[in-house]
């Protein structure tokens, strides 16, 4: 029988418990994925290939700050 501090073991007989996980492998895979995503994010942020395009000036003139309509009764 497994105690709360040790992982349950599957001896090959009977149905396998679907809620027993190999936490060491899960932790290592999660750490590797986090590192890969972090490095890809930094490389994307520092690359000059992906730039923010400036907005069209005709669109900014149509939207004037402070002139947004308010619903009736909310002001």
PDB file of N, CA, C, O and CB in Angstrom:
ATOM      1  N   UNK A   1       0.846  -1.177   0.000  1.00  0.00           N
ATOM      2  CA  UNK A   1       0.000   0.000   0.000  1.00  0.00           C
ATOM      3  C   UNK A   1       0.889   1.238   0.000  1.00  0.00           C
ATOM      4  O   UNK A   1       1.944   1.255   0.635  1.00  0.00           O
ATOM      5  CB  UNK A   1      -0.961  -0.001   1.220  1.00  0.00           C
ATOM      6  N   UNK A   2       0.459   2.265  -0.712  1.00  0.00           N
ATOM      7  CA  UNK A   2       1.240   3.492  -0.825  1.00  0.00           C
ATOM      8  C   UNK A   2       0.881   4.454   0.298  1.00  0.00           C
ATOM      9  O   UNK A   2      -0.289   4.658   0.622  1.00  0.00           O
ATOM     10  CB  UNK A   2       1.012   4.157  -2.191  1.00  0.00           C
ATOM     11  N   UNK A   3       1.906   5.030   0.873  1.00  0.00           N
ATOM     12  CA  UNK A   3       1.680   6.063   1.885  1.00  0.00           C
ATOM     13  C   UNK A   3       1.527   7.404   1.181  1.00  0.00           C
ATOM     14  O   UNK A   3       1.860   7.503   0.000  1.00  0.00           O
ATOM     15  CB  UNK A   3       2.849   6.107   2.925  1.00  0.00           C
ATOM     16  N   UNK A   4       1.042   8.429   1.849  1.00  0.00           N
ATOM     17  CA  UNK A   4       0.856   9.718   1.179  1.00  0.00           C
ATOM     18  C   UNK A   4       2.162  10.328   0.660  1.00  0.00           C
ATOM     19  O   UNK A   4       2.127  11.176  -0.232  1.00  0.00           O
ATOM     20  CB  UNK A   4       0.198  10.686   2.126  1.00  0.00           C
ATOM     21  N   UNK A   5       3.304   9.914   1.197  1.00  0.00           N
ATOM     22  CA  UNK A   5       4.563  10.501   0.755  1.00  0.00           C
ATOM     23  C   UNK A   5       5.233   9.737  -0.372  1.00  0.00           C
ATOM     24  O   UNK A   5       6.177  10.251  -0.972  1.00  0.00           O
ATOM     25  CB  UNK A   5       5.497  10.593   1.902  1.00  0.00           C
ATOM     26  N   UNK A   6       4.789   8.548  -0.677  1.00  0.00           N
ATOM     27  CA  UNK A   6       5.393   7.805  -1.792  1.00  0.00           C
ATOM     28  C   UNK A   6       4.358   7.581  -2.879  1.00  0.00           C
ATOM     29  O   UNK A   6       3.165   7.444  -2.607  1.00  0.00           O
ATOM     30  CB  UNK A   6       5.969   6.449  -1.310  1.00  0.00           C
ATOM     31  N   UNK A   7       4.835   7.546  -4.113  1.00  0.00           N
ATOM     32  CA  UNK A   7       3.954   7.403  -5.268  1.00  0.00           C
ATOM     33  C   UNK A   7       3.422   5.970  -5.336  1.00  0.00           C
ATOM     34  O   UNK A   7       4.152   5.018  -5.061  1.00  0.00           O
ATOM     35  CB  UNK A   7       4.699   7.772  -6.577  1.00  0.00           C
ATOM     36  N   UNK A   8       2.144   5.823  -5.704  1.00  0.00           N
ATOM     37  CA  UNK A   8       1.606   4.470  -5.876  1.00  0.00           C
ATOM     38  C   UNK A   8       2.281   3.776  -7.053  1.00  0.00           C
ATOM     39  O   UNK A   8       2.603   4.405  -8.061  1.00  0.00           O
ATOM     40  CB  UNK A   8       0.076   4.513  -6.087  1.00  0.00           C
ATOM     41  N   UNK A   9       2.488   2.480  -6.911  1.00  0.00           N
ATOM     42  CA  UNK A   9       3.175   1.723  -7.961  1.00  0.00           C
ATOM     43  C   UNK A   9       2.192   0.795  -8.647  1.00  0.00           C
ATOM     44  O   UNK A   9       1.280   0.241  -8.034  1.00  0.00           O
ATOM     45  CB  UNK A   9       4.363   0.919  -7.382  1.00  0.00           C
ATOM     46  N   UNK A  10       2.414   0.651  -9.936  1.00  0.00           N
ATOM     47  CA  UNK A  10       1.562  -0.235 -10.726  1.00  0.00           C
ATOM     48  C   UNK A  10       2.338  -1.525 -10.973  1.00  0.00           C
ATOM     49  O   UNK A  10       3.419  -1.510 -11.562  1.00  0.00           O
ATOM     50  CB  UNK A  10       1.123   0.438 -12.081  1.00  0.00           C
ATOM     51  N   UNK A  11       1.770  -2.643 -10.514  1.00  0.00           N
ATOM     52  CA  UNK A  11       2.474  -3.918 -10.639  1.00  0.00           C
ATOM     53  C   UNK A  11       2.099  -4.685 -11.907  1.00  0.00           C
ATOM     54  O   UNK A  11       2.592  -5.793 -12.120  1.00  0.00           O
ATOM     55  CB  UNK A  11       2.193  -4.774  -9.431  1.00  0.00           C
ATOM     56  N   UNK A  12       1.234  -4.116 -12.752  1.00  0.00           N
ATOM     57  CA  UNK A  12       0.873  -4.777 -13.999  1.00  0.00           C
ATOM     58  C   UNK A  12      -0.380  -5.614 -13.898  1.00  0.00           C
ATOM     59  O   UNK A  12      -0.874  -6.103 -14.914  1.00  0.00           O
ATOM     60  CB  UNK A  12       1.993  -5.632 -14.454  1.00  0.00           C
ATOM     61  N   UNK A  13      -0.906  -5.794 -12.702  1.00  0.00           N
ATOM     62  CA  UNK A  13      -2.122  -6.583 -12.514  1.00  0.00           C
ATOM     63  C   UNK A  13      -3.286  -5.647 -12.232  1.00  0.00           C
ATOM     64  O   UNK A  13      -3.174  -4.736 -11.412  1.00  0.00           O
ATOM     65  CB  UNK A  13      -1.950  -7.610 -11.361  1.00  0.00           C
ATOM     66  N   UNK A  14      -4.403  -5.873 -12.911  1.00  0.00           N
ATOM     67  CA  UNK A  14      -5.594  -5.066 -12.678  1.00  0.00           C
ATOM     68  C   UNK A  14      -5.541  -3.735 -13.414  1.00  0.00           C
ATOM     69  O   UNK A  14      -4.572  -3.432 -14.111  1.00  0.00           O
ATOM     70  CB  UNK A  14      -5.772  -4.823 -11.199  1.00  0.00           C
ATOM     71  N   UNK A  15      -6.596  -2.948 -13.247  1.00  0.00           N
ATOM     72  CA  UNK A  15      -6.644  -1.659 -13.950  1.00  0.00           C
ATOM     73  C   UNK A  15      -5.646  -0.658 -13.357  1.00  0.00           C
ATOM     74  O   UNK A  15      -5.391  -0.651 -12.152  1.00  0.00           O
ATOM     75  CB  UNK A  15      -8.066  -1.076 -13.892  1.00  0.00           C
ATOM     76  N   UNK A  16      -5.096   0.173 -14.220  1.00  0.00           N
ATOM     77  CA  UNK A  16      -4.134   1.180 -13.786  1.00  0.00           C
ATOM     78  C   UNK A  16      -4.885   2.414 -13.297  1.00  0.00           C
ATOM     79  O   UNK A  16      -5.891   2.812 -13.884  1.00  0.00           O
ATOM     80  CB  UNK A  16      -3.156   1.548 -14.936  1.00  0.00           C
ATOM     81  N   UNK A  17      -4.397   3.006 -12.236  1.00  0.00           N
ATOM     82  CA  UNK A  17      -5.006   4.203 -11.684  1.00  0.00           C
ATOM     83  C   UNK A  17      -4.713   5.379 -12.616  1.00  0.00           C
ATOM     84  O   UNK A  17      -3.545   5.706 -12.827  1.00  0.00           O
ATOM     85  CB  UNK A  17      -4.483   4.483 -10.244  1.00  0.00           C
ATOM     86  N   UNK A  18      -5.749   6.031 -13.185  1.00  0.00           N
ATOM     87  CA  UNK A  18      -5.492   7.133 -14.126  1.00  0.00           C
ATOM     88  C   UNK A  18      -4.998   8.405 -13.442  1.00  0.00           C
ATOM     89  O   UNK A  18      -4.593   9.343 -14.129  1.00  0.00           O
ATOM     90  CB  UNK A  18      -6.749   7.444 -14.903  1.00  0.00           C
ATOM     91  N   UNK A  19      -5.018   8.466 -12.114  1.00  0.00           N
ATOM     92  CA  UNK A  19      -4.626   9.670 -11.402  1.00  0.00           C
ATOM     93  C   UNK A  19      -3.263   9.560 -10.729  1.00  0.00           C
ATOM     94  O   UNK A  19      -2.932  10.372  -9.866  1.00  0.00           O
ATOM     95  CB  UNK A  19      -5.658  10.001 -10.380  1.00  0.00           C
ATOM     96  N   UNK A  20      -2.474   8.567 -11.114  1.00  0.00           N
ATOM     97  CA  UNK A  20      -1.108   8.499 -10.600  1.00  0.00           C
ATOM     98  C   UNK A  20      -0.168   9.005 -11.694  1.00  0.00           C
ATOM     99  O   UNK A  20      -0.156   8.493 -12.813  1.00  0.00           O
ATOM    100  CB  UNK A  20      -0.731   7.035 -10.157  1.00  0.00           C
ATOM    101  N   UNK A  21       0.623  10.027 -11.340  1.00  0.00           N
ATOM    102  CA  UNK A  21       1.486  10.679 -12.311  1.00  0.00           C
ATOM    103  C   UNK A  21       2.941  10.531 -11.910  1.00  0.00           C
ATOM    104  O   UNK A  21       3.265  10.365 -10.734  1.00  0.00           O
ATOM    105  CB  UNK A  21       1.120  12.154 -12.452  1.00  0.00           C
ATOM    106  N   UNK A  22       3.797  10.594 -12.888  1.00  0.00           N
ATOM    107  CA  UNK A  22       5.232  10.641 -12.650  1.00  0.00           C
ATOM    108  C   UNK A  22       5.590  12.120 -12.534  1.00  0.00           C
ATOM    109  O   UNK A  22       5.839  12.789 -13.536  1.00  0.00           O
ATOM    110  CB  UNK A  22       6.055   9.917 -13.804  1.00  0.00           C
ATOM    111  N   UNK A  23       5.614  12.620 -11.302  1.00  0.00           N
ATOM    112  CA  UNK A  23       5.772  14.056 -11.083  1.00  0.00           C
ATOM    113  C   UNK A  23       7.157  14.569 -11.452  1.00  0.00           C
ATOM    114  O   UNK A  23       7.300  15.735 -11.818  1.00  0.00           O
ATOM    115  CB  UNK A  23       5.487  14.384  -9.646  1.00  0.00           C
ATOM    116  N   UNK A  24       8.167  13.734 -11.364  1.00  0.00           N
ATOM    117  CA  UNK A  24       9.511  14.179 -11.755  1.00  0.00           C
ATOM    118  C   UNK A  24       9.576  14.468 -13.247  1.00  0.00           C
ATOM    119  O   UNK A  24      10.102  15.503 -13.656  1.00  0.00           O
ATOM    120  CB  UNK A  24      10.560  13.123 -11.381  1.00  0.00           C
ATOM    121  N   UNK A  25       9.049  13.567 -14.057  1.00  0.00           N
ATOM    122  CA  UNK A  25       9.032  13.773 -15.500  1.00  0.00           C
ATOM    123  C   UNK A  25       8.144  14.958 -15.858  1.00  0.00           C
ATOM    124  O   UNK A  25       8.490  15.755 -16.730  1.00  0.00           O
ATOM    125  CB  UNK A  25       8.551  12.507 -16.222  1.00  0.00           C
ATOM    126  N   UNK A  26       7.008  15.074 -15.192  1.00  0.00           N
ATOM    127  CA  UNK A  26       6.097  16.181 -15.448  1.00  0.00           C
ATOM    128  C   UNK A  26       6.752  17.519 -15.122  1.00  0.00           C
ATOM    129  O   UNK A  26       6.570  18.496 -15.849  1.00  0.00           O
ATOM    130  CB  UNK A  26       4.815  16.011 -14.635  1.00  0.00           C
ATOM    131  N   UNK A  27       7.506  17.563 -14.043  1.00  0.00           N
ATOM    132  CA  UNK A  27       8.182  18.795 -13.642  1.00  0.00           C
ATOM    133  C   UNK A  27       9.305  19.151 -14.615  1.00  0.00           C
ATOM    134  O   UNK A  27       9.480  20.321 -14.955  1.00  0.00           O
ATOM    135  CB  UNK A  27       8.741  18.656 -12.222  1.00  0.00           C
ATOM    136  N   UNK A  28      10.061  18.159 -15.061  1.00  0.00           N
ATOM    137  CA  UNK A  28      11.158  18.409 -16.001  1.00  0.00           C
ATOM    138  C   UNK A  28      10.615  18.888 -17.343  1.00  0.00           C
ATOM    139  O   UNK A  28      11.149  19.832 -17.926  1.00  0.00           O
ATOM    140  CB  UNK A  28      12.009  17.137 -16.194  1.00  0.00           C
ATOM    141  N   UNK A  29       9.561  18.247 -17.837  1.00  0.00           N
ATOM    142  CA  UNK A  29       8.968  18.646 -19.112  1.00  0.00           C
ATOM    143  C   UNK A  29       8.394  20.058 -19.005  1.00  0.00           C
ATOM    144  O   UNK A  29       8.546  20.854 -19.932  1.00  0.00           O
ATOM    145  CB  UNK A  29       7.867  17.644 -19.540  1.00  0.00           C
ATOM    146  N   UNK A  30       7.743  20.378 -17.901  1.00  0.00           N
ATOM    147  CA  UNK A  30       7.213  21.726 -17.705  1.00  0.00           C
ATOM    148  C   UNK A  30       8.305  22.768 -17.660  1.00  0.00           C
ATOM    149  O   UNK A  30       8.150  23.858 -18.210  1.00  0.00           O
ATOM    150  CB  UNK A  30       6.405  21.789 -16.437  1.00  0.00           C
ATOM    151  N   UNK A  31       9.408  22.444 -17.010  1.00  0.00           N
ATOM    152  CA  UNK A  31      10.534  23.375 -16.935  1.00  0.00           C
ATOM    153  C   UNK A  31      11.158  23.589 -18.313  1.00  0.00           C
ATOM    154  O   UNK A  31      11.486  24.720 -18.671  1.00  0.00           O
ATOM    155  CB  UNK A  31      11.594  22.857 -15.949  1.00  0.00           C
ATOM    156  N   UNK A  32      11.324  22.531 -19.078  1.00  0.00           N
ATOM    157  CA  UNK A  32      11.896  22.647 -20.423  1.00  0.00           C
ATOM    158  C   UNK A  32      10.972  23.480 -21.314  1.00  0.00           C
ATOM    159  O   UNK A  32      11.448  24.334 -22.062  1.00  0.00           O
ATOM    160  CB  UNK A  32      12.128  21.241 -21.046  1.00  0.00           C
ATOM    161  N   UNK A  33       9.666  23.246 -21.245  1.00  0.00           N
ATOM    162  CA  UNK A  33       8.726  24.030 -22.049  1.00  0.00           C
ATOM    163  C   UNK A  33       8.739  25.498 -21.644  1.00  0.00           C
ATOM    164  O   UNK A  33       8.667  26.377 -22.503  1.00  0.00           O
ATOM    165  CB  UNK A  33       7.313  23.465 -21.915  1.00  0.00           C
ATOM    166  N   UNK A  34       8.829  25.770 -20.354  1.00  0.00           N
ATOM    167  CA  UNK A  34       8.877  27.155 -19.880  1.00  0.00           C
ATOM    168  C   UNK A  34      10.135  27.854 -20.385  1.00  0.00           C
ATOM    169  O   UNK A  34      10.075  29.011 -20.801  1.00  0.00           O
ATOM    170  CB  UNK A  34       8.826  27.202 -18.341  1.00  0.00           C
ATOM    171  N   UNK A  35      11.259  27.173 -20.354  1.00  0.00           N
ATOM    172  CA  UNK A  35      12.514  27.764 -20.834  1.00  0.00           C
ATOM    173  C   UNK A  35      12.441  28.033 -22.330  1.00  0.00           C
ATOM    174  O   UNK A  35      12.853  29.099 -22.788  1.00  0.00           O
ATOM    175  CB  UNK A  35      13.705  26.839 -20.520  1.00  0.00           C
ATOM    176  N   UNK A  36      11.921  27.080 -23.095  1.00  0.00           N
ATOM    177  CA  UNK A  36      11.812  27.250 -24.546  1.00  0.00           C
ATOM    178  C   UNK A  36      10.897  28.418 -24.873  1.00  0.00           C
ATOM    179  O   UNK A  36      11.234  29.244 -25.721  1.00  0.00           O
ATOM    180  CB  UNK A  36      11.290  25.962 -25.210  1.00  0.00           C
ATOM    181  N   UNK A  37       9.737  28.504 -24.213  1.00  0.00           N
ATOM    182  CA  UNK A  37       8.813  29.603 -24.489  1.00  0.00           C
ATOM    183  C   UNK A  37       9.401  30.948 -24.064  1.00  0.00           C
ATOM    184  O   UNK A  37       9.170  31.955 -24.734  1.00  0.00           O
ATOM    185  CB  UNK A  37       7.483  29.366 -23.774  1.00  0.00           C
ATOM    186  N   UNK A  38      10.153  30.983 -22.970  1.00  0.00           N
ATOM    187  CA  UNK A  38      10.794  32.207 -22.518  1.00  0.00           C
ATOM    188  C   UNK A  38      11.823  32.686 -23.542  1.00  0.00           C
ATOM    189  O   UNK A  38      11.853  33.867 -23.886  1.00  0.00           O
ATOM    190  CB  UNK A  38      11.458  31.990 -21.154  1.00  0.00           C
ATOM    191  N   UNK A  39      12.662  31.776 -24.027  1.00  0.00           N
ATOM    192  CA  UNK A  39      13.699  32.140 -24.989  1.00  0.00           C
ATOM    193  C   UNK A  39      13.063  32.587 -26.309  1.00  0.00           C
ATOM    194  O   UNK A  39      13.516  33.563 -26.908  1.00  0.00           O
ATOM    195  CB  UNK A  39      14.661  30.951 -25.228  1.00  0.00           C
ATOM    196  N   UNK A  40      12.036  31.898 -26.761  1.00  0.00           N
ATOM    197  CA  UNK A  40      11.360  32.289 -28.001  1.00  0.00           C
ATOM    198  C   UNK A  40      10.710  33.664 -27.830  1.00  0.00           C
ATOM    199  O   UNK A  40      10.732  34.470 -28.760  1.00  0.00           O
ATOM    200  CB  UNK A  40      10.296  31.231 -28.404  1.00  0.00           C
ATOM    201  N   UNK A  41      10.145  33.939 -26.684  1.00  0.00           N
ATOM    202  CA  UNK A  41       9.545  35.248 -26.441  1.00  0.00           C
ATOM    203  C   UNK A  41      10.573  36.358 -26.440  1.00  0.00           C
ATOM    204  O   UNK A  41      10.338  37.425 -27.007  1.00  0.00           O
ATOM    205  CB  UNK A  41       8.805  35.246 -25.131  1.00  0.00           C
ATOM    206  N   UNK A  42      11.715  36.119 -25.806  1.00  0.00           N
ATOM    207  CA  UNK A  42      12.778  37.124 -25.794  1.00  0.00           C
ATOM    208  C   UNK A  42      13.318  37.353 -27.200  1.00  0.00           C
ATOM    209  O   UNK A  42      13.525  38.497 -27.605  1.00  0.00           O
ATOM    210  CB  UNK A  42      13.914  36.697 -24.852  1.00  0.00           C
ATOM    211  N   UNK A  43      13.548  36.282 -27.945  1.00  0.00           N
ATOM    212  CA  UNK A  43      14.048  36.429 -29.316  1.00  0.00           C
ATOM    213  C   UNK A  43      13.048  37.164 -30.201  1.00  0.00           C
ATOM    214  O   UNK A  43      13.443  37.975 -31.038  1.00  0.00           O
ATOM    215  CB  UNK A  43      14.360  35.057 -29.915  1.00  0.00           C
ATOM    216  N   UNK A  44      11.772  36.893 -30.026  1.00  0.00           N
ATOM    217  CA  UNK A  44      10.746  37.585 -30.804  1.00  0.00           C
ATOM    218  C   UNK A  44      10.700  39.065 -30.444  1.00  0.00           C
ATOM    219  O   UNK A  44      10.578  39.915 -31.327  1.00  0.00           O
ATOM    220  CB  UNK A  44       9.373  36.942 -30.573  1.00  0.00           C
ATOM    221  N   UNK A  45      10.796  39.375 -29.165  1.00  0.00           N
ATOM    222  CA  UNK A  45      10.747  40.767 -28.732  1.00  0.00           C
ATOM    223  C   UNK A  45      11.970  41.542 -29.200  1.00  0.00           C
ATOM    224  O   UNK A  45      11.866  42.732 -29.500  1.00  0.00           O
ATOM    225  CB  UNK A  45      10.633  40.845 -27.218  1.00  0.00           C
ATOM    226  N   UNK A  46      13.116  40.897 -29.269  1.00  0.00           N
ATOM    227  CA  UNK A  46      14.342  41.584 -29.663  1.00  0.00           C
ATOM    228  C   UNK A  46      14.598  41.579 -31.163  1.00  0.00           C
ATOM    229  O   UNK A  46      15.451  42.320 -31.650  1.00  0.00           O
ATOM    230  CB  UNK A  46      15.502  40.964 -28.970  1.00  0.00           C
ATOM    231  N   UNK A  47      13.871  40.756 -31.891  1.00  0.00           N
ATOM    232  CA  UNK A  47      14.109  40.691 -33.328  1.00  0.00           C
ATOM    233  C   UNK A  47      13.531  41.924 -34.011  1.00  0.00           C
ATOM    234  O   UNK A  47      12.575  42.526 -33.523  1.00  0.00           O
ATOM    235  CB  UNK A  47      13.498  39.410 -33.924  1.00  0.00           C
ATOM    236  N   UNK A  48      14.104  42.283 -35.112  1.00  0.00           N
ATOM    237  CA  UNK A  48      13.626  43.448 -35.842  1.00  0.00           C
ATOM    238  C   UNK A  48      12.678  43.046 -36.966  1.00  0.00           C
ATOM    239  O   UNK A  48      12.214  43.896 -37.725  1.00  0.00           O
ATOM    240  CB  UNK A  48      14.802  44.237 -36.405  1.00  0.00           C
ATOM    241  N   UNK A  49      12.393  41.764 -37.071  1.00  0.00           N
ATOM    242  CA  UNK A  49      11.489  41.308 -38.118  1.00  0.00           C
ATOM    243  C   UNK A  49      10.042  41.642 -37.779  1.00  0.00           C
ATOM    244  O   UNK A  49       9.263  41.985 -38.668  1.00  0.00           O
ATOM    245  CB  UNK A  49      11.644  39.806 -38.336  1.00  0.00           C
ATOM    246  N   UNK A  50       9.672  41.546 -36.496  1.00  0.00           N
ATOM    247  CA  UNK A  50       8.313  41.824 -36.070  1.00  0.00           C
ATOM    248  C   UNK A  50       8.269  43.224 -35.473  1.00  0.00           C
ATOM    249  O   UNK A  50       8.674  43.432 -34.330  1.00  0.00           O
ATOM    250  CB  UNK A  50       7.815  40.764 -35.048  1.00  0.00           C
ATOM    251  N   UNK A  51       7.776  44.178 -36.251  1.00  0.00           N
ATOM    252  CA  UNK A  51       7.695  45.554 -35.782  1.00  0.00           C
ATOM    253  C   UNK A  51       6.239  45.970 -35.695  1.00  0.00           C
ATOM    254  O   UNK A  51       5.386  45.454 -36.417  1.00  0.00           O
ATOM    255  CB  UNK A  51       8.481  46.505 -36.710  1.00  0.00           C
ATOM    256  N   UNK A  52       5.971  46.896 -34.816  1.00  0.00           N
ATOM    257  CA  UNK A  52       4.639  47.481 -34.738  1.00  0.00           C
ATOM    258  C   UNK A  52       4.519  48.514 -35.836  1.00  0.00           C
ATOM    259  O   UNK A  52       5.369  49.395 -35.964  1.00  0.00           O
ATOM    260  CB  UNK A  52       4.369  48.113 -33.339  1.00  0.00           C
ATOM    261  N   UNK A  53       3.483  48.413 -36.616  1.00  0.00           N
ATOM    262  CA  UNK A  53       3.268  49.381 -37.683  1.00  0.00           C
ATOM    263  C   UNK A  53       2.572  50.604 -37.114  1.00  0.00           C
ATOM    264  O   UNK A  53       1.734  50.500 -36.219  1.00  0.00           O
ATOM    265  CB  UNK A  53       2.440  48.765 -38.836  1.00  0.00           C
ATOM    266  N   UNK A  54       2.928  51.751 -37.640  1.00  0.00           N
ATOM    267  CA  UNK A  54       2.281  52.980 -37.188  1.00  0.00           C
ATOM    268  C   UNK A  54       0.875  53.026 -37.748  1.00  0.00           C
ATOM    269  O   UNK A  54       0.617  52.576 -38.865  1.00  0.00           O
ATOM    270  CB  UNK A  54       3.087  54.237 -37.617  1.00  0.00           C
ATOM    271  N   UNK A  55      -0.032  53.577 -36.954  1.00  0.00           N
ATOM    272  CA  UNK A  55      -1.425  53.630 -37.387  1.00  0.00           C
ATOM    273  C   UNK A  55      -1.607  54.681 -38.469  1.00  0.00           C
ATOM    274  O   UNK A  55      -0.821  55.621 -38.588  1.00  0.00           O
ATOM    275  CB  UNK A  55      -2.350  53.923 -36.201  1.00  0.00           C
ATOM    276  N   UNK A  56      -2.635  54.506 -39.233  1.00  0.00           N
ATOM    277  CA  UNK A  56      -2.947  55.427 -40.314  1.00  0.00           C
ATOM    278  C   UNK A  56      -3.405  56.759 -39.718  1.00  0.00           C
ATOM    279  O   UNK A  56      -4.219  56.769 -38.795  1.00  0.00           O
ATOM    280  CB  UNK A  56      -4.036  54.833 -41.253  1.00  0.00           C
ATOM    281  N   UNK A  57      -2.896  57.880 -40.229  1.00  0.00           N
ATOM    282  CA  UNK A  57      -3.214  59.184 -39.660  1.00  0.00           C
ATOM    283  C   UNK A  57      -4.671  59.566 -39.882  1.00  0.00           C
ATOM    284  O   UNK A  57      -5.229  60.319 -39.084  1.00  0.00           O
ATOM    285  CB  UNK A  57      -2.312  60.243 -40.253  1.00  0.00           C
ATOM    286  N   UNK A  58      -5.298  59.072 -40.935  1.00  0.00           N
ATOM    287  CA  UNK A  58      -6.700  59.406 -41.179  1.00  0.00           C
ATOM    288  C   UNK A  58      -7.601  58.760 -40.130  1.00  0.00           C
ATOM    289  O   UNK A  58      -8.658  59.300 -39.803  1.00  0.00           O
ATOM    290  CB  UNK A  58      -7.121  58.959 -42.589  1.00  0.00           C
ATOM    291  N   UNK A  59      -7.191  57.607 -39.600  1.00  0.00           N
ATOM    292  CA  UNK A  59      -7.984  56.974 -38.551  1.00  0.00           C
ATOM    293  C   UNK A  59      -7.854  57.714 -37.231  1.00  0.00           C
ATOM    294  O   UNK A  59      -8.822  57.798 -36.475  1.00  0.00           O
ATOM    295  CB  UNK A  59      -7.566  55.524 -38.374  1.00  0.00           C
ATOM    296  N   UNK A  60      -6.686  58.248 -36.942  1.00  0.00           N
ATOM    297  CA  UNK A  60      -6.497  58.940 -35.678  1.00  0.00           C
ATOM    298  C   UNK A  60      -7.211  60.283 -35.672  1.00  0.00           C
ATOM    299  O   UNK A  60      -7.610  60.759 -34.609  1.00  0.00           O
ATOM    300  CB  UNK A  60      -5.017  59.134 -35.399  1.00  0.00           C
ATOM    301  N   UNK A  61      -7.384  60.914 -36.855  1.00  0.00           N
ATOM    302  CA  UNK A  61      -8.116  62.173 -36.911  1.00  0.00           C
ATOM    303  C   UNK A  61      -9.605  61.954 -36.695  1.00  0.00           C
ATOM    304  O   UNK A  61     -10.278  62.827 -36.145  1.00  0.00           O
ATOM    305  CB  UNK A  61      -7.877  62.864 -38.246  1.00  0.00           C
ATOM    306  N   UNK A  62     -10.129  60.826 -37.108  1.00  0.00           N
ATOM    307  CA  UNK A  62     -11.554  60.547 -36.932  1.00  0.00           C
ATOM    308  C   UNK A  62     -11.884  60.327 -35.463  1.00  0.00           C
ATOM    309  O   UNK A  62     -12.983  60.655 -35.017  1.00  0.00           O
ATOM    310  CB  UNK A  62     -11.970  59.320 -37.756  1.00  0.00           C
ATOM    311  N   UNK A  63     -10.949  59.780 -34.716  1.00  0.00           N
ATOM    312  CA  UNK A  63     -11.152  59.563 -33.280  1.00  0.00           C
ATOM    313  C   UNK A  63     -10.499  60.704 -32.528  1.00  0.00           C
ATOM    314  O   UNK A  63      -9.272  60.758 -32.438  1.00  0.00           O
ATOM    315  CB  UNK A  63     -10.570  58.188 -32.820  1.00  0.00           C
ATOM    316  N   UNK A  64     -11.266  61.592 -31.999  1.00  0.00           N
ATOM    317  CA  UNK A  64     -10.708  62.678 -31.219  1.00  0.00           C
ATOM    318  C   UNK A  64     -10.864  62.335 -29.743  1.00  0.00           C
ATOM    319  O   UNK A  64     -11.945  61.925 -29.320  1.00  0.00           O
ATOM    320  CB  UNK A  64     -11.398  64.030 -31.561  1.00  0.00           C
ATOM    321  N   UNK A  65      -9.807  62.495 -28.953  1.00  0.00           N
ATOM    322  CA  UNK A  65      -9.904  62.156 -27.535  1.00  0.00           C
ATOM    323  C   UNK A  65     -10.873  63.079 -26.817  1.00  0.00           C
ATOM    324  O   UNK A  65     -10.923  64.281 -27.078  1.00  0.00           O
ATOM    325  CB  UNK A  65      -8.530  62.224 -26.874  1.00  0.00           C
ATOM    326  N   UNK A  66     -11.635  62.497 -25.914  1.00  0.00           N
ATOM    327  CA  UNK A  66     -12.572  63.277 -25.121  1.00  0.00           C
ATOM    328  C   UNK A  66     -13.902  63.504 -25.796  1.00  0.00           C
ATOM    329  O   UNK A  66     -14.787  64.096 -25.179  1.00  0.00           O
ATOM    330  CB  UNK A  66     -11.974  64.581 -24.787  1.00  0.00           C
ATOM    331  N   UNK A  67     -14.092  63.075 -27.005  1.00  0.00           N
ATOM    332  CA  UNK A  67     -15.336  63.304 -27.732  1.00  0.00           C
ATOM    333  C   UNK A  67     -16.107  62.004 -27.930  1.00  0.00           C
ATOM    334  O   UNK A  67     -16.817  61.856 -28.925  1.00  0.00           O
ATOM    335  CB  UNK A  67     -15.048  63.955 -29.082  1.00  0.00           C
ATOM    336  N   UNK A  68     -15.979  61.068 -27.006  1.00  0.00           N
ATOM    337  CA  UNK A  68     -16.693  59.805 -27.150  1.00  0.00           C
ATOM    338  C   UNK A  68     -18.118  59.978 -26.660  1.00  0.00           C
ATOM    339  O   UNK A  68     -18.337  60.595 -25.617  1.00  0.00           O
ATOM    340  CB  UNK A  68     -15.982  58.672 -26.376  1.00  0.00           C
ATOM    341  N   UNK A  69     -19.093  59.448 -27.388  1.00  0.00           N
ATOM    342  CA  UNK A  69     -20.483  59.577 -26.962  1.00  0.00           C
ATOM    343  C   UNK A  69     -20.730  58.737 -25.711  1.00  0.00           C
ATOM    344  O   UNK A  69     -20.203  57.633 -25.572  1.00  0.00           O
ATOM    345  CB  UNK A  69     -21.442  59.152 -28.096  1.00  0.00           C
ATOM    346  N   UNK A  70     -21.533  59.275 -24.815  1.00  0.00           N
ATOM    347  CA  UNK A  70     -21.899  58.545 -23.603  1.00  0.00           C
ATOM    348  C   UNK A  70     -23.358  58.137 -23.702  1.00  0.00           C
ATOM    349  O   UNK A  70     -24.161  58.859 -24.291  1.00  0.00           O
ATOM    350  CB  UNK A  70     -21.647  59.401 -22.328  1.00  0.00           C
ATOM    351  N   UNK A  71     -23.712  56.996 -23.138  1.00  0.00           N
ATOM    352  CA  UNK A  71     -25.121  56.573 -23.146  1.00  0.00           C
ATOM    353  C   UNK A  71     -25.962  57.550 -22.335  1.00  0.00           C
ATOM    354  O   UNK A  71     -25.479  58.165 -21.384  1.00  0.00           O
ATOM    355  CB  UNK A  71     -25.273  55.134 -22.581  1.00  0.00           C
ATOM    356  N   UNK A  72     -27.218  57.682 -22.722  1.00  0.00           N
ATOM    357  CA  UNK A  72     -28.117  58.602 -22.032  1.00  0.00           C
ATOM    358  C   UNK A  72     -28.300  58.187 -20.587  1.00  0.00           C
ATOM    359  O   UNK A  72     -28.506  57.011 -20.284  1.00  0.00           O
ATOM    360  CB  UNK A  72     -29.471  58.665 -22.737  1.00  0.00           C
ATOM    361  N   UNK A  73     -28.224  59.158 -19.704  1.00  0.00           N
ATOM    362  CA  UNK A  73     -28.430  58.892 -18.270  1.00  0.00           C
ATOM    363  C   UNK A  73     -27.193  58.496 -17.517  1.00  0.00           C
ATOM    364  O   UNK A  73     -27.251  58.395 -16.292  1.00  0.00           O
ATOM    365  CB  UNK A  73     -29.430  57.830 -18.102  1.00  0.00           C
ATOM    366  N   UNK A  74     -26.071  58.264 -18.173  1.00  0.00           N
ATOM    367  CA  UNK A  74     -24.876  57.868 -17.446  1.00  0.00           C
ATOM    368  C   UNK A  74     -24.028  59.058 -17.081  1.00  0.00           C
ATOM    369  O   UNK A  74     -23.122  58.920 -16.260  1.00  0.00           O
ATOM    370  CB  UNK A  74     -24.067  56.895 -18.254  1.00  0.00           C
ATOM    371  N   UNK A  75     -24.275  60.221 -17.649  1.00  0.00           N
ATOM    372  CA  UNK A  75     -23.451  61.396 -17.342  1.00  0.00           C
ATOM    373  C   UNK A  75     -24.047  62.231 -16.240  1.00  0.00           C
ATOM    374  O   UNK A  75     -23.475  63.254 -15.863  1.00  0.00           O
ATOM    375  CB  UNK A  75     -23.265  62.247 -18.572  1.00  0.00           C
TER     376      UNK A  75
END
